[in-house]
Amino acid sequence: METSKRLFETNRRRMLSAFAALPALPMLFPGSALADLGGDPLPSWNETASKKAIVTFVERVTKQGSPDFVPEAERIATFDNDGTLWAEQPMYFQLLFALDRVKLLAPQHPEWATTEPFASLLKGDVKGALASGEPAVMKIVVETHTGMDSVEFSQIILDWIATAKHPTTGRLFTEMIYQPMLELTAYLRANAFKTFIASGGGIDFMRPWTEKVYGIPPEQVVGSSGKTRFELRDTRPVLMRLPEIDFIDDGPGKPVGINAHIGRRPIAAFGNSDGDLQMLEWAKGGGGVRFALIVHHTDAEREWAYDRKSSVGKLDKALDAAQAEGWTVVDMKNDWKRVFAFEGK
Amino acid sequence: METSKRLFETNRRRMLSAFAALPALPMLFPGSALADLGGDPLPSWNETASKKAIVTFVERVTKQGSPDFVPEAERIATFDNDGTLWAEQPMYFQLLFALDRVKLLAPQHPEWATTEPFASLLKGDVKGALASGEPAVMKIVVETHTGMDSVEFSQIILDWIATAKHPTTGRLFTEMIYQPMLELTAYLRANAFKTFIASGGGIDFMRPWTEKVYGIPPEQVVGSSGKTRFELRDTRPVLMRLPEIDFIDDGPGKPVGINAHIGRRPIAAFGNSDGDLQMLEWAKGGGGVRFALIVHHTDAEREWAYDRKSSVGKLDKALDAAQAEGWTVVDMKNDWKRVFAFEGK
């Protein structure tokens, strides 16, 4: 399992392609209700330095007449997704989607019984399936993420996310979101920030549900993507998902993706791993007051504890940078009153 | 001149790359004030079928309880820029920027006196400069649009657009915007639409000024782009503009770019040329009530008259499609009370 996790970490750039577009559909996402902003806007945060740093920043940039005041249009905040807004253990949820989809499609692919990486996957041997590395990952991505049109893919994601369960908690994946971070996104929006996701994950894996779950609409989601092609199917226009990587929104790709999609530099950025380092540097590198925050996974009881040596969400260089630069590092165990909404208040 | 225009039309896909990102700067853009929305929201439109079609569409999708009602979040409208929001004659304004920039940079490039395409350009021989076709165009793009960082490029654009004058009207380019279309974007926003630009032009050529001029923020601008790379210059993070095309947002690329940036299908789209055909098809191809509009340049006195045989903004197949499908075709001469704000009311 460790090997397969490492492999997927290594190959994440190739793995996490995506596409799609679909008007938000009415769905039920238990546990994702936005916090009541009456009174304390951050009720799931303990009264520690992290919360104070957030509130101080927001007050500084929103105070009219202050030298630190930032006009509303420039209040751009970017959030990583995996490990920052929702959990990423025991492996990226998009990978779990891909594995589920292989199982679902297997009856239509009798040849997979004797074709790698599918044969091993279907026997439950993830490690063996991925032994060949990147070619195996690409084969899985091609079979699970491409070949359909953008609307069809959105529906596939919606069907999966409405029913699939997390392998250790048994919860819906949309219940595996961090309540304190959900409150934080809402707090920023209440202060006229525009909140964006900037994730290494697939843009079209996220877009079908981010509005319902996070209050972040599809046009404010940045992520990795595959190429699409406009076609007329009979007379009906479709965007076909092609088996070709378009862009990897990770590491030094994050500022590139943020610039391409938003065209402004964030004044606040939120991440949890080395894949977020350049995004945080980019946000901090602008003029005026800037805010950078790292979620440090320190809570083995309520969530998971991991950092420098983790194969998923490795936090090493970015932790050093945070300490050197004085960025806010959230100690999940001590800073968060609760992690998930399903814990109860 | 005709040849060079055709050449640029042909090579537009390669030509119009761009990048950038900069917080909006205080600038004066005469003639771009948004319409007073008290009373008639479209005062520069005559009471013809085009105006009626627009108002009828907006009323249908915004009426609570109506079967055609569209929730606010899904009210996405996309506008082409060249020839739809501002003029595009005698040639694309971004091309005029590139030519101006060659002249500006010439003193730092003594070798250009004997190097094509620059030698011909500097002698005023645009046609000769572009005789070699695409390689010449790419050389001009590389010298004028790349090699600097994103912030520097934004400033270059802002400096140019604040001072450069249109070759035949002598007006600032930001005065060459269509007052009726400006009113239309504002009318849609007043009805909770989110307005986007989807242009074949360079995304970073537009973003520095679209918010001030059109009320459309940089994160709602889709366009052609070049690649950028994240770098640390000393310790300062920058996005360097590379001499490599990333994406061409034209023709069948428009639905692709719209999907990549917005992640939702527009319910209304506005264009003026064959480069907008697929965007209009894509918008119309969704469910429910949809709106597609083409600006037909029929006014040789107040603007320019051109369509099927024009080398710039050719409108041929899209005009046939509009007639076959019943899309709204704006007859600029008869439908618009005034074209530019500087005409006076």
Chai-1 contact restraints between the chains, C-beta under 6 A:
chainA,res_idxA,chainB,res_idxB,connection_type,confidence,min_distance_angstrom,max_distance_angstrom,comment,restraint_id
A,A21,B,N259,contact,1.0,0.0,6.0,A-B,restraint_1
A,A21,B,G263,contact,1.0,0.0,6.0,A-B,restraint_2
A,A21,B,R264,contact,1.0,0.0,6.0,A-B,restraint_3
A,A21,B,R265,contact,1.0,0.0,6.0,A-B,restraint_4
A,P23,B,E74,contact,1.0,0.0,6.0,A-B,restraint_5
A,E74,B,P23,contact,1.0,0.0,6.0,A-B,restraint_6
A,R207,B,G263,contact,1.0,0.0,6.0,A-B,restraint_7
A,P218,B,G263,contact,1.0,0.0,6.0,A-B,restraint_8
A,P218,B,R264,contact,1.0,0.0,6.0,A-B,restraint_9
A,E219,B,I262,contact,1.0,0.0,6.0,A-B,restraint_10
A,E219,B,G263,contact,1.0,0.0,6.0,A-B,restraint_11
A,T228,B,V256,contact,1.0,0.0,6.0,A-B,restraint_12
A,F230,B,P252,contact,1.0,0.0,6.0,A-B,restraint_13
A,F230,B,P255,contact,1.0,0.0,6.0,A-B,restraint_14
A,F230,B,V256,contact,1.0,0.0,6.0,A-B,restraint_15
A,F230,B,Q278,contact,1.0,0.0,6.0,A-B,restraint_16
A,P237,B,E281,contact,1.0,0.0,6.0,A-B,restraint_17
A,P237,B,W282,contact,1.0,0.0,6.0,A-B,restraint_18
A,P237,B,G285,contact,1.0,0.0,6.0,A-B,restraint_19
A,L239,B,N259,contact,1.0,0.0,6.0,A-B,restraint_20
A,P252,B,F230,contact,1.0,0.0,6.0,A-B,restraint_21
A,P255,B,F230,contact,1.0,0.0,6.0,A-B,restraint_22
A,V256,B,T228,contact,1.0,0.0,6.0,A-B,restraint_23
A,V256,B,F230,contact,1.0,0.0,6.0,A-B,restraint_24
A,N259,B,A21,contact,1.0,0.0,6.0,A-B,restraint_25
A,N259,B,S150,contact,1.0,0.0,6.0,A-B,restraint_26
A,N259,B,L239,contact,1.0,0.0,6.0,A-B,restraint_27
A,I262,B,E219,contact,1.0,0.0,6.0,A-B,restraint_28
A,G263,B,A21,contact,1.0,0.0,6.0,A-B,restraint_29
A,G263,B,R207,contact,1.0,0.0,6.0,A-B,restraint_30
A,G263,B,P218,contact,1.0,0.0,6.0,A-B,restraint_31
A,G263,B,E219,contact,1.0,0.0,6.0,A-B,restraint_32
A,R264,B,A21,contact,1.0,0.0,6.0,A-B,restraint_33
A,R264,B,P218,contact,1.0,0.0,6.0,A-B,restraint_34
A,R265,B,A21,contact,1.0,0.0,6.0,A-B,restraint_35
A,Q278,B,F230,contact,1.0,0.0,6.0,A-B,restraint_36
A,E281,B,P237,contact,1.0,0.0,6.0,A-B,restraint_37
A,W282,B,P237,contact,1.0,0.0,6.0,A-B,restraint_38
A,G285,B,R236,contact,1.0,0.0,6.0,A-B,restraint_39
A,G285,B,P237,contact,1.0,0.0,6.0,A-B,restraint_40
